[in-house]
């Protein structure tokens, strides 16, 4: 009933465990995977990586009753594109999912608590509204690379998707991380969530 507020033509597929989800057909892949990291069987953290590979790197948003910064960072490290505490209100959850479906990143405030460069995290000033990669001085191709980095793609996978040489992709990766003032994907996710970063269109091959 809650997810029905996202769209009038919602198609919802449910699974009671990661094992059940991994048994679902790969195609058509879902637009979004909403994963409770406390499911029985395969742990949610392990399941994130397995589901990413199974569904072709579709965005995964994790749900958990634990919303401390350490848990959130573990979920991000595993490859998720967002995190929603189970304590969130219905309106907050719908808003978070709308952000992710619109190619943004959602993290709760706890993700930013106590963060500093010396702790391997990043806190940037919260803007009044979301920004786009162009506002950071990134080119369209660098924007494509940044989105794939945030999704957890490897360098080789990014090369295939944007049809560029490995050396060129590495140069772009360096540029996008510098633009966010970070050095790792996890830091990039946190920074992008803090900035309210939005991507206007899907990645396309050159």
ABEGO torsion letter per residue (X at the ends): XAAAAABAABBBBBBABAAAAAABBAOBBBABBBBBAABBEBBAAAAAAAAAAAAGGBBBBBBBABABAAAAAAAAAAGBABBBBAABBAAAAAAAAAAAAAGBBBBBAAAABGBBAAAGBBBBBBBABBBBAAAAGBBAAAAAAAAAAAAGBBAAAAAAAAGBBAAAAAAAAAAAAAAAGBABAAAAAAAAAAAGBBBABBBBBX
